[in-house]
């Protein structure tokens, strides 16, 4: 989110209304229609793009499947408001979280009394969060408060996992860096494992470098007893040497079910900066059946998605 240029919920509504009613996704055409009712088209598009809801390809806008499905349900203003807020809070944008972590708890209230400099620094974000009804302003006390409507969400995402913005940014960047180095290590491992088949080594693909939504990181091969080969879909998880804890996304679970015994999770222990313990690599074949039906692994759910069957959004 750009802290210097304001983004309003009204502009988001204008853009969403165009996206759900038009088949033509050419940027200049959309901008022309958008500009009749709202300002800062590029800023609004960039903001929605930062939430991974759309992509700008050349002169066209391409909607994510999530946004397409959401707009197909013809959501009202309240549903769009909640949809954007959930996306924004779960995005882990450091600027957003730097602001939210300034709120303090007192009894059942969560509030923030900003200095003048803080009011100026966070004005655009604050105004958007007020429009999204996460934040309320009390003019008598000159302070901002988390609305009761979203109190549970705020406590779950911020209070219970409170962390400084600097540390949060470092953790996110460090996790991404370690994860990518672990993938490179497994690519090398696979090339070594298949070294007797140079034709297969040349076909190993580091998929996540091109497609982060594939549901696996590497496409390799398994050599059968008859010397034939089948595809091997590998999801790499960098784990602690002490506790082999890792997270698996719904997309990864679905791909695991789709490919069954062709799908593998490689748990690679981290032993230092850019160093991994290949000798203790754990390879789990067909994890969708083995992880969820095994006394060896404890499966817990960090988040739940709750949908009203009578009115899905």
N, C-alpha and C positions, 0 to 999 in steps of 0.2 A: 504494500500500500504506500503510495506516495504521500509523504507527510506535508508537502508544500502545496499540493493542489487538492481542493476539496472534492470529495465524492459523496453524492447524496443518494439517499434511498429512492428518491423520486426519479433520479436519472437511471437507476437500476431498473425501476418499474417500466420506464419508457423503453429501455433496451429489451427487456424481457418480453414486453408486449409485441415488439417488432419481431423478435426471434421466434415467437410461438405462432405468429400469424402470417409470416412470409416464407415463401420457398426460395426467393432470391437472396443469397447471402453475400453478394458483392459489396465490399466495404464502402465504396463511395456512394452507392445507392442507399445503404443502411444509414450512413452518416447524414445524407441529405434529409431523409425522413426523421431521423433522431433529432436533428438540429431544429426542427420546427417546435419541439416541446421541451428540449433540455440542452444543456451545455456540456462541454468537455467530453466529447465522444471518445477520443483516444484514451483519456484517463479512465473512463467507465469501462471500456473494452479491456484495457490493461488490468484493471482491478478484478474483473470477472475471470480473466485469463490467469491471474495469479492464484486464484482459488481452484485452478485445474478444471474449470468448467467449459472452457472453449480455447481453441487455437486459432491463430491468425496465420494463414498460409497464402503467401503472395498477396493477392487482392481479394481473398475470400476468407470468410469466417466459418470455422468448423466447430460444431457443438460436440461436447463430450456426450457419451451415452447417458451418463447420469443426468445431465441438464436436459437432454432431449426427452428422456422419460418423464422427468419432472414437469416440463412444460406441456407435454401431451395431456396431462391431467387437468389442464386449465386451472392452475392454482390461483387462489384469491390473494389479495395483498398481504393478509396475515400469514398465509403459508409461505409466501415468498420471503417475507421478513424473517421468519423462523429458519427457513432454508439457508439464507445468506448468513445469518448469525451463527448457525452451527458450523457452516463451512469456514467462516472467519476464525472462530475460536479454536477449531481443530487444526488449522493451518500451521500453528506455531510460528507465526510471524513475530520476530523479535520486537519490532516497534509496538505492535498490539499488546504483547505480553509485558513490555516495559511499563506501559500505561496501566494495565489491569493489576499488576502486582503492587501498585501504589495504594490500592484500596486496603483498608484495615477492617478487622472485625471488632464489633462491640455488641455484646449480647447476640441478638439474631440479625443485627444490621451490618451491612458492609458498605463503608463509605470512604470518601477521599476529599480532603480539604486542600486543594492545590495552591501553590504559590503562583504569583503572577506569571513568572517565567514558565512554569509547568502548564498553566492554562494556555499560554501562547503556543508552546511546543506541541501540545496534543489537541489543539482546537479542532482540526479537521476530523481526526479519529473520534474525538469525544462527540462531536455533532452527529456523526454517522451512528454511533452507538446509542445516542439519544433517540434518533429516528427509528432505530431497530428495537427500541424499548428495553434495551439491556440496562441503560443508565438513566437515572432520573435526577433532576436538579432541584435543590431546595434553596430558593432565593433568600429566605430569611436567615438560614444558617450558612449560606454561601458554600455549600458543599454538594458533592455528587454522591449518589447512592445507587447500588445495584437493585433493580426492581425485584419485587417479590416473585414476579412471574418467572424470572430466570435465576433465582437465588440458588436453587439446587444445582443448576448447570455450572454456575460460577464456582461454587464450593468444590464440585467434582473436578473441574479442570484447573483451577487456580490455587485455591486455598490448600487443598490436600497435596498439591505437588508444587508448592511455592519454591521458586528458584530465581536467582537474579538473571536479568536479560543477558548479561555478558556470559554467564556460565551456561545458560540455555543455548545461546548461539554456539558456544564452543562445543557443547555436547552433541548438538545436531551435526555440526561440521565434522567432528571427530568420528561419530558413528558412520557417517556417509563415507569418510575417507577410509576407515578400517574395513568397512564392508566391501568397498571397491578393490582394495588391495587383496582381500581374501578371495575375491572372484578371480583376480589375475593369478593368484597362487594355484587355484583349482584348475584354471585353464592350462597352466604349465603341468600340473599333476596329470591331467587327462591326456595331454600330448605324450607324456612319459609312459603312461599306462598303455597307450595304443601305439607305441613306437614301432611295433612290428608291422603295423599297417599304415604306411605313409599316405596311402590314398585317403584313409579316414582322418588322420591327423590334420590334413589340409582342409577338411570339411568341418572341423570343430568351430562352433560359432559362439562368440561372447555376445549373446543376445541382448543383455541389459544395457549395453552401450548404445544400442539403437532403439530399443523398445522397452521402457521401464514397466509396461503394463502387460508383458507377455505371461507373467505368472511363473517364470523361471529365469535363471540368469545365464545358463550355458546350455547349448545343445551339443551333445557328444554322442557316443555310440557304445553299444555292448556287443562284443563278439560272441556269437553262439558257438556251440560245440562243432557244428558243421562248417565253421569258419564264415558263416553268413553274419550279417550285422543287422541290428535294430537300433532305432533312435533311443537316446537316453536324455531326459530332460532334468537338468540339475538346478536346484535352488540352493544357494550358498548362504550359510549363517555363520558369522564370526561369533564365537562364544567364549566365555571365561573358562580357564583351565579348572576352576574349582566347581562352578555350578553351570551345567549345560542348559541354561535357560535361553530360550529364543522366542520370537514372535512370528506367527504365520498369519498372513492376510486371508481374507475370504477368497480373493482371486486365486491365491496359491493353493488353497484347499480345493477349490473347484477344478483347477488344472490338474491337481494330484488325482482327483477322482476320475477326470477325463482320461488321463494317461495311465492310471493304475500302476502296474509293475514296471512301467517305463519311466516313471517319475521318481526322482531321488532327492533327498535333502542331505547335504554335506555339512556336518557340524565341524568347523575348523577352529580349534583352540588358539587364542591369541596369547603369545608369550612375551611380547615386547613391541616396540614401535616398528610396524611393518614386518613383524616376525610372527610366524605361525608354527604350530606343532603338528606337522603332517603325520608323524608317527602315531599320534593319537586321534587322527581323523575318524569321525564316526559317520558312517554312510547308512542312511535309512532308505530302503527301497519301499515303494508303495506306502508312503506315510499316512495317507488318508485312512487306511485300514489298520496300520500298525500302531500309530501314535494314539488314536482315539479308542483303541481296544486292547490296551496293554497296561499291566500293573507296573511296568518299568517307568512309564511316563505319566506325570501328573498334568492334566490339562485343566486350565482355569480360564475364565472369560474376563478380560479386562473391561470390555464395553459391551453393552447390549443395544441393539436397534429395535425400538418398539414402534409398530405401525398399527394404527386404527384400521381394522379391516373394513369398517363401514365407510371410511373416507380417507383413502390413502393419498399420500402426497410425496 
